[in-house]
Amino acid sequence: MVRGITKYAVTVRDRASLATTIKKAFVIARSGRPGAVLVDIPKDIQRESGDEEYPETVEIRGYRPTTNVHVGQIKRALSALARARRPLLLAGGGVRVARAEDELTAFAELTGIPVVTTIMGKGAIDTEHPLYFGNVGIHGAFGANTAVNECDLLFSVGTRFNDRVAGDRQNFAKDAVIVHIDADPASISRNVSVDIPIVGDAKNAFKELVLRAKSLASSDWLKRLNELKAAYPVGKNSEELTPQYIVERINTLADELLVTTDVGQNQLWTTQFLRANARRRMLTSGGLGTMGFGLPAAIGAKLGRPQTLVVAVVGDGGFQMNIQELATAVINGLHIIICLLNNNWLGNVRQWQELYYGKRYQSTCLKHRSTCPKRCDGKGACPKYVPDFGKLAESYGIPYRRVTEKLQTDEAFTFALAQKNTPVLLEFMIGEEENVYPIVLPGSPLSTVKFGKEEI
């Protein structure tokens, strides 16, 4: 049943094979393109005594993931790079999986090539680095998307070119020679046809590139991208309590920080405004679109990094999908700061219903009742929102603050940082019609970016 969605699925039939099977599962899960495995251990095997020895290595017949890159292809890629006048490096989540951040940065600094990232690749290079120009995709920075449209060589590493990144794939980097490095050969040319495929681990690839690369003359290209970055920033200043302001305050909480997100607008705002680098990491579910991911991910992150400050940015919809895990955090005494962005809606779907479906809202208003009119014009008296998150926090014995204006934000974070061995819930009341901009129309080229609802 699960074979189609796992890298390896097995039922242990013999207690003597248990240790080898577990070792094999970990090797397969972590190597190549990492992925889920399932080891089914029946109850009779669980109850049976056996040898405690755990193997150091294991041979897996037919499983040989490619990690070392083909040097000939590396040389081809560097030859194309040397001819380019507008090169661009696109880093995806595969760079972070391979822990190749230092090697990527070294390659960018050696060549002077500008860098953009996917959402999953954010943090592969310090977001404050002068060669970094933002996220690409349907909610990407205008300058980053323009760079993809105008580049003549795209050096893409560890990304699948999904629709959220590429938009209209037929027009994605259509004038560029595309180099694609990925540990998974099945990902290369699956969504976007590439010119120079390189199969292998991103860390090894960048090491080979750094050994052979040379500095590029691309000052005019960098000047162009810096002008775009300055002219079209992501976000804007506001006197209201906005998600941008909240995330920017999160940036100031600690030098070492681990931020998890749910899925939806909260995720997109975090990926837009979070400052990320080797010490400031972001965990998000990306293309899986897993609502309810933020809180359990924060629990796992805190257990794995107990000395690191962990912040979960969640929406009021997604938070309620795994809200029972508050008990897990309390029982384990985990100091997690939960930033709940409450707009009373399933915000990302509401935004699409507003922009593309004439505000024909369906199943997105979290104050909706069966007694509400079929088509709500927003002018009547709305029912009370449930749950009351303050009372909910109290029931778990969790410290809580409700923030309704900007001036309350710093006090709330000071309060949260002062708590020990307990999760803290900060509820931020943001505008009900707060949207994520910029946005690219579904299935459209990245050049069709919009900066506000009046442009839709």
C-alpha positions in Angstrom: 0.0 0.0 0.0 2.8 2.5 0.8 5.4 1.3 -1.8 4.5 4.1 -4.2 5.2 6.8 -1.6 8.3 5.4 0.1 11.8 4.7 -0.9 11.7 1.4 0.9 8.9 -0.6 2.5 9.4 -4.0 4.2 7.8 -6.3 6.8 10.3 -8.0 9.2 9.5 -11.7 9.1 12.6 -12.9 11.1 14.0 -11.5 14.4 17.5 -12.3 13.2 17.2 -9.9 10.3 15.8 -7.0 12.4 19.0 -5.1 13.0 20.2 -5.4 9.3 16.7 -4.3 8.1 16.8 -1.2 10.4 20.3 -0.3 9.2 19.3 -0.7 5.6 16.2 1.5 6.2 18.3 4.4 7.6 20.9 4.1 4.8 18.2 4.3 2.1 16.3 7.1 3.8 19.3 9.3 4.2 21.3 8.7 1.0 20.7 9.9 -2.5 17.5 12.0 -2.5 16.3 11.6 1.1 12.9 10.1 1.5 10.5 8.1 3.7 10.9 4.4 4.5 8.6 2.1 6.3 9.7 -0.9 8.4 6.7 -2.9 9.6 7.6 -4.9 12.7 4.9 -7.4 13.7 4.1 -8.0 17.3 5.6 -11.4 17.5 8.9 -10.0 16.3 8.7 -7.2 18.8 8.3 -9.7 21.6 11.0 -12.0 20.5 14.5 -11.8 22.1 17.5 -11.7 19.9 21.0 -10.4 19.2 21.6 -6.8 20.1 24.5 -6.3 17.7 23.9 -3.5 15.2 25.9 -3.6 11.9 28.3 -0.8 11.0 27.7 -1.2 7.3 25.2 -2.9 5.1 25.2 -4.1 1.5 22.0 -3.3 -0.5 21.8 -5.1 -3.7 20.7 -2.9 -6.6 20.8 0.3 -4.6 23.7 2.5 -5.8 22.8 6.2 -5.5 25.1 8.5 -7.5 27.0 10.9 -5.2 30.2 11.7 -7.2 29.6 13.9 -10.2 30.9 13.4 -13.7 33.9 15.7 -14.1 33.3 15.9 -17.9 29.9 17.4 -17.3 31.3 19.8 -14.7 33.8 21.0 -17.3 30.9 21.5 -19.8 29.0 23.5 -17.3 32.0 25.7 -16.5 32.6 26.3 -20.2 29.0 27.5 -20.6 29.4 29.6 -17.5 32.5 31.3 -18.9 30.6 32.3 -22.1 27.7 33.7 -20.2 27.1 37.4 -19.7 24.1 37.1 -17.4 24.6 33.9 -15.3 22.3 33.0 -12.4 22.5 30.3 -9.7 19.2 28.9 -8.5 19.6 26.9 -5.2 16.9 24.5 -4.1 16.3 22.4 -1.1 18.7 19.8 -2.3 21.6 22.2 -1.4 20.4 22.3 2.2 19.8 18.5 2.3 23.4 18.0 1.1 24.7 20.5 3.7 26.4 22.3 0.9 25.8 25.9 2.0 29.5 26.7 2.5 30.5 25.2 -0.8 27.7 27.1 -2.6 28.8 30.4 -1.0 32.4 29.7 -1.9 31.5 29.1 -5.6 29.3 32.2 -5.7 32.0 34.4 -4.2 34.7 32.9 -6.5 32.8 33.5 -9.7 30.7 36.5 -8.6 27.5 34.8 -9.8 24.2 36.1 -8.3 22.1 33.7 -6.3 18.4 33.2 -6.0 16.6 30.4 -4.1 13.4 28.4 -4.0 11.4 28.4 -0.7 13.1 25.2 0.3 16.5 26.5 -0.6 16.2 29.7 1.5 19.2 29.8 3.8 21.5 28.0 1.4 23.4 31.3 1.2 23.1 34.0 3.9 20.1 36.1 2.9 22.1 39.2 3.9 24.9 38.3 1.4 25.4 40.9 -1.4 25.1 38.2 -4.0 21.7 37.0 -2.8 18.6 38.4 -4.6 15.7 36.6 -3.0 13.2 33.8 -3.6 11.9 32.9 -7.0 8.4 31.7 -7.9 4.8 32.7 -7.7 5.4 34.7 -4.5 9.0 35.5 -5.3 10.8 38.8 -5.3 10.3 40.8 -8.5 14.1 41.1 -9.0 14.7 37.4 -8.5 12.0 36.4 -11.0 13.3 39.0 -13.5 16.7 37.5 -13.1 15.4 34.1 -14.2 13.6 35.7 -17.2 16.7 37.6 -18.3 19.6 35.2 -17.5 21.5 33.6 -20.3 22.7 30.7 -18.2 20.8 29.2 -15.2 22.9 27.1 -12.8 20.2 25.2 -10.9 21.1 22.9 -8.0 18.8 20.7 -6.0 15.4 21.8 -7.4 12.6 20.1 -9.3 11.2 23.2 -11.1 7.8 22.6 -9.7 4.9 24.9 -10.7 5.3 27.1 -7.6 8.8 27.9 -8.7 8.6 27.9 -12.5 5.0 29.1 -13.2 4.6 28.5 -16.9 7.3 26.0 -17.5 7.3 26.6 -21.2 8.5 30.1 -20.6 10.8 29.5 -17.6 14.3 30.8 -18.3 13.5 30.3 -22.0 16.5 32.2 -23.3 19.0 30.5 -21.0 21.3 27.5 -21.2 20.2 25.4 -18.2 22.6 23.4 -16.1 20.8 21.1 -13.6 22.6 19.4 -10.7 20.5 16.9 -8.7 21.1 13.7 -6.7 18.0 12.2 -8.2 18.4 11.4 -12.0 14.6 11.2 -12.3 14.2 14.9 -11.4 16.4 16.1 -14.2 14.4 17.3 -17.3 11.2 16.0 -15.7 9.5 19.4 -15.5 11.9 21.6 -17.5 14.2 20.4 -20.2 17.8 21.1 -19.4 20.9 21.4 -21.6 23.6 20.1 -19.2 22.5 17.4 -16.8 24.7 16.5 -13.8 23.7 13.7 -11.5 25.3 13.8 -8.0 25.5 15.2 -4.5 25.4 19.0 -4.4 28.3 19.2 -1.9 30.5 17.1 -4.2 29.4 19.1 -7.2 30.3 22.5 -5.7 33.7 21.1 -4.5 34.5 20.2 -8.1 33.2 23.5 -9.4 35.3 25.5 -6.9 38.4 23.6 -8.0 38.0 24.6 -11.6 36.0 27.8 -11.7 37.3 31.3 -12.4 36.0 34.8 -11.6 33.4 36.2 -14.1 33.1 39.7 -15.4 29.4 40.4 -14.6 29.4 43.9 -13.0 26.8 45.2 -15.3 24.5 42.2 -14.6 24.9 42.6 -10.8 24.2 46.4 -11.2 21.0 45.6 -13.0 19.8 43.1 -10.3 20.7 45.4 -7.5 18.7 48.2 -9.1 15.7 45.9 -9.4 16.1 44.7 -5.8 16.1 48.3 -4.6 13.2 49.4 -6.8 10.9 46.5 -6.1 11.4 45.4 -2.4 9.2 42.6 -1.0 6.8 44.1 1.5 6.1 47.6 2.7 6.0 49.7 5.8 2.7 50.0 7.6 1.3 51.5 10.9 -0.8 48.3 11.3 0.3 45.0 12.9 1.4 43.1 9.8 2.9 39.6 9.3 5.9 41.4 7.8 6.5 43.3 11.1 6.0 40.2 13.2 8.6 38.1 11.2 11.0 41.1 11.2 10.7 41.1 15.0 11.4 37.4 15.1 14.6 38.1 13.2 15.9 40.0 16.3 15.2 37.4 18.9 18.4 35.5 18.8 21.6 35.0 16.7 20.9 31.3 16.5 17.3 30.6 15.6 15.2 27.7 14.2 11.8 28.7 12.7 9.2 26.3 11.6 6.0 27.1 9.7 2.6 25.7 8.9 1.3 25.9 5.3 -0.5 28.9 3.9 0.0 32.6 4.2 1.9 32.3 7.4 4.4 30.1 5.5 4.8 32.5 2.6 5.2 35.6 4.8 7.9 33.7 6.8 9.8 32.7 3.6 9.6 36.3 2.4 10.9 38.1 5.5 12.9 35.7 7.6 16.6 36.3 7.6 18.3 32.9 7.1 21.8 31.6 7.2 23.9 28.7 8.7 22.8 29.7 12.2 19.3 30.8 11.5 17.3 27.9 9.8 13.8 27.4 8.5 11.8 24.2 8.5 8.8 24.1 6.3 7.0 21.3 4.4 7.3 22.9 1.0 5.5 21.1 -1.8 3.8 18.6 0.5 1.5 21.4 1.6 1.1 19.9 5.0 -1.2 22.0 7.2 -0.5 21.4 10.9 3.2 20.9 10.2 4.5 23.9 12.2 3.9 22.8 15.8 5.0 19.1 15.6 8.1 20.3 13.6 8.9 22.8 16.3 8.7 20.0 18.9 11.1 17.8 16.9 13.4 20.7 16.3 13.6 21.6 20.0 14.2 18.0 21.0 17.0 17.9 18.4 18.5 21.3 19.2 17.6 21.9 22.9 19.9 24.9 23.2 18.5 26.7 20.1 15.6 29.1 20.3 12.7 27.5 18.3 9.8 29.6 17.0 6.8 28.2 15.2 4.9 30.5 12.9 1.4 29.1 12.4 -2.0 30.1 11.1 -5.2 29.8 13.1 -6.5 27.1 10.7 -3.4 24.9 10.5 -2.6 25.3 14.2 -5.9 23.5 15.1 -5.0 20.5 12.9 -2.4 19.3 15.4 -3.3 21.4 18.4 -3.3 18.4 20.7 0.5 18.3 20.4 0.6 21.2 22.9 0.3 18.5 25.5 3.5 16.8 24.1 5.3 20.1 24.3 4.1 20.7 27.9 4.9 17.2 29.1 8.4 17.4 27.7 9.0 20.9 29.1 9.9 22.4 25.7 10.4 26.2 25.4 8.9 26.9 22.0 7.5 30.3 21.1 4.3 29.8 19.0 3.4 32.8 16.9 -0.2 32.4 15.9 -1.1 34.7 13.0 -4.9 34.9 13.4 -7.0 36.4 10.6 -10.1 34.3 11.3 -9.8 32.6 7.9 -8.1 29.9 6.0 -6.2 32.8 4.6 -4.4 31.4 1.5 -7.5 29.8 0.0 -9.5 32.9 0.9 -6.9 35.1 -1.0 -7.4 32.9 -4.1 -11.2 33.0 -3.7 -11.0 36.8 -3.5 -8.6 37.4 -6.3 -9.7 34.8 -8.8 -13.3 33.8 -7.9 -15.1 37.1 -7.3 -15.1 36.7 -3.5 -17.3 33.7 -3.7 -16.1 32.5 -0.3 -16.6 28.8 0.5 -15.4 26.9 3.6 -12.7 29.4 4.4 -14.3 31.7 7.0 -13.6 30.2 10.4 -16.5 32.2 12.0 -19.0 30.7 9.6 -22.1 29.0 11.0 -24.9 27.1 9.3 -27.2 30.1 10.0 -25.0 32.5 8.0 -26.3 33.7 4.6 -25.2 31.7 1.6 -23.4 34.7 0.2 -22.0 36.9 3.0 -21.3 40.6 2.1 -19.4 41.1 5.4 -21.8 43.8 6.6 -23.7 41.7 9.1 -22.9 40.8 12.7 -20.5 37.8 12.6 -20.7 34.9 15.0 -18.0 34.7 17.7 -14.8 33.0 16.6 -14.0 29.7 18.2 -11.9 28.5 19.9 -10.8 31.2 22.4 -7.1 30.6 22.2 -6.4 32.3 25.5 -8.7 29.9 27.3 -7.2 27.0 25.3 -3.7 28.0 26.4 -4.9 28.2 30.0 -6.3 24.7 29.8 -2.8 23.4 28.8 -1.1 25.6 31.4 0.7 27.5 28.7 1.7 31.2 29.1 -0.2 33.3 26.6 -0.4 36.9 25.2 -2.8 38.4 22.7 -1.3 41.1 20.5 -3.6 43.5 18.6 -1.3 46.4 17.7 2.4 46.9 16.9 3.3 48.6 20.2 2.4 45.3 22.1 4.8 43.2 20.0 8.1 43.7 21.8 6.5 43.2 25.3 5.0 40.0 24.0 8.3 38.6 22.8 10.1 39.8 26.0 7.5 37.9 28.0 7.9 34.8 25.8 11.7 34.8 26.0 11.5 35.0 29.8 9.6 31.7 30.1 11.4 28.5 30.9 10.6 24.8 30.1 7.2 25.5 28.6 5.7 26.4 25.2 4.4 30.0 24.9 1.5 31.0 22.8 1.5 34.5 21.2 -1.7 35.3 19.3 -1.3 38.1 16.8 -4.5 39.5 15.4 -3.7 40.5 11.8 -6.0 42.0 9.1 -8.6 39.6 7.8 -7.9 40.6 4.2 -4.1 40.7 4.5 -2.8 39.1 1.3 0.6 37.8 0.2 2.2 39.9 -2.5 3.8 39.9 -4.9 2.0 37.1 -6.7 2.2 35.5 -10.2 -1.0 34.4 -11.8 -1.4 30.6 -11.8 0.3 28.9 -14.7 1.6 32.2 -16.0 5.2 33.3 -16.7 7.1 34.8 -13.8 7.0 38.1 -15.7 3.3 38.5 -14.9 3.9 39.5 -11.3 1.3 41.6 -9.4 1.9 43.7 -6.4 -1.6 44.4 -5.2 -5.3 43.3 -5.6 -6.0 46.4 -7.8 -3.7 44.9 -10.5 -5.5 41.5 -10.6 
